[in-house]
C-alpha cells in the first residue's frame, strides 16, 4: 500500500496564512492603541498649557495691578488674558464674592470661537494670603467626550 499525500501544501499554506494574519492584526491593534495614547497625551499637554496660561494671567493681574485684593474695587472694565478680553462690567465671564474675610474671584478665559480654554478662581484673604486655582481644558467644547481637564494651584 502506497501513501500519496494530497492537499498537504494547501493545509500548510492555510496555517501559515492564519499565523501571518494573526500577527498582522496584533500589530495593527498595538499601533492603534499607541495612536490613542499619544493623542491623549497631546490633549493633556494642551489642557496643562491652558491651565498654566490662566494661572500666569491671574498672577500678572494680581502682582502688577493688585486686581483681586480684598479691599480693592473691581478692575476698571476688563482684563486681558491670552489675547482675550475678559469683561468685568457686565460680568459675562467674571464674578466676585466677598464674605467671611475671603474675596473669591472667578473668571474664564474665552476661546476665540465659543467656550472657555481655562477657568481661574482666586481666593484672597483679608490677611493678604492668596490661593490661585486654574483649570485648563484641551478643547473649548464642554460636551466633547475627549475633553481633558488639568489644574494648577499657587499659594503666596
C-alpha positions in Angstrom: 0.0 0.0 0.0 1.4 3.3 -1.1 0.6 6.5 0.7 0.2 9.6 -1.6 -0.2 12.8 0.5 -2.6 15.1 -1.3 -3.6 18.6 -0.1 -0.7 18.8 2.3 0.6 22.0 0.8 -2.9 23.6 1.0 -3.2 22.8 4.7 0.3 24.2 5.4 -0.4 27.4 3.4 -3.7 27.9 5.3 -1.9 27.5 8.6 0.9 29.9 7.7 -1.6 32.5 6.3 -3.6 32.3 9.5 -0.5 32.9 11.6 0.6 35.8 9.5 -2.9 37.3 9.6 -3.0 37.0 13.4 0.4 38.6 13.8 -0.7 41.4 11.4 -3.9 42.1 13.4 -2.0 42.1 16.6 0.4 44.7 15.2 -2.4 46.9 13.9 -4.1 46.7 17.3 -0.9 47.8 19.1 -0.4 50.7 16.6 -3.9 51.8 17.1 -3.6 51.9 20.9 -0.3 53.9 20.6 -2.1 56.5 18.4 -4.9 56.8 21.0 -2.3 57.1 23.8 -0.3 59.8 22.0 -3.5 61.7 21.2 -4.5 61.6 24.9 -1.0 62.8 25.9 -1.2 65.7 23.4 -4.7 66.7 24.7 -3.4 66.5 28.3 -0.5 68.8 27.4 -2.8 71.3 25.7 -5.0 71.3 28.9 -1.9 71.8 31.1 -0.7 74.7 29.0 -4.2 76.4 29.1 -4.2 76.0 32.9 -0.7 77.5 33.1 -1.7 80.4 30.9 -4.7 81.1 33.1 -2.5 80.9 36.3 0.1 83.2 34.8 -2.6 85.7 33.8 -4.1 85.8 37.3 -0.6 86.2 38.8 0.2 89.1 36.4 -3.0 91.0 37.3 -2.7 90.3 41.0 1.0 91.2 41.2 1.1 94.1 38.8 -2.3 95.8 39.5 -3.4 94.2 42.8 -6.6 93.4 40.9 -8.0 90.8 43.3 -7.1 92.5 46.7 -9.7 92.0 49.4 -10.2 95.8 49.8 -9.7 96.8 46.2 -12.5 97.7 43.9 -13.2 95.7 40.8 -10.8 96.2 37.9 -11.7 99.1 35.6 -13.6 97.5 32.7 -11.8 94.4 31.6 -8.8 92.1 32.0 -6.7 90.9 29.1 -5.5 87.3 29.1 -4.2 85.2 26.2 -5.2 87.9 23.7 -8.8 87.7 25.0 -10.7 90.4 26.8 -12.5 89.4 30.0 -15.3 91.8 30.6 -15.8 92.9 34.2 -18.8 95.0 33.7 -21.2 93.4 32.7 -19.7 90.3 34.3 -20.3 87.8 31.5 -17.3 85.6 32.4 -16.2 87.4 35.7 -17.6 87.2 39.2 -16.5 88.1 42.6 -18.0 87.4 46.1 -16.7 88.8 49.4 -17.7 87.2 52.7 -16.1 85.9 55.9 -12.7 87.5 55.3 -12.3 86.0 51.9 -12.8 87.5 48.4 -13.5 84.9 45.8 -13.0 86.0 42.2 -13.7 83.7 39.3 -13.1 84.4 35.6 -12.9 82.4 32.4 -10.6 82.9 29.5 -12.8 82.5 26.4 -11.9 80.6 23.3 -11.8 82.5 20.0 -15.0 80.8 18.9 -17.1 79.7 21.9 -16.5 78.1 25.2 -13.6 78.5 27.6 -10.0 77.4 27.5 -9.5 77.9 31.3 -11.3 78.9 34.5 -9.4 80.7 37.2 -10.5 81.1 40.8 -8.7 83.4 43.2 -9.2 83.2 47.0 -7.8 86.4 48.5 -7.8 86.6 52.3 -8.1 89.9 54.2 -4.8 88.9 55.8 -3.2 89.1 52.3 -2.6 85.4 51.5 -3.7 84.2 48.1 -4.7 80.9 46.7 -5.0 80.6 42.9 -6.6 77.7 41.1 -6.5 77.4 37.4 -8.3 74.6 35.4 -7.3 74.3 31.7 -9.2 72.4 29.1 -8.0 70.6 26.0 -10.9 71.7 23.9 -13.5 74.5 24.1 -16.4 72.1 23.5 -17.6 71.2 27.0 -19.7 68.4 25.6 -16.7 66.6 23.9 -16.2 63.1 25.3 -12.4 63.5 24.7 -12.1 66.8 26.7 -9.3 66.7 29.2 -9.0 69.0 32.2 -5.8 69.8 34.1 -5.4 72.1 37.1 -2.7 74.1 38.8 -2.6 75.7 42.2 -0.4 78.6 43.5 -0.3 79.9 47.1 1.5 83.0 48.3 
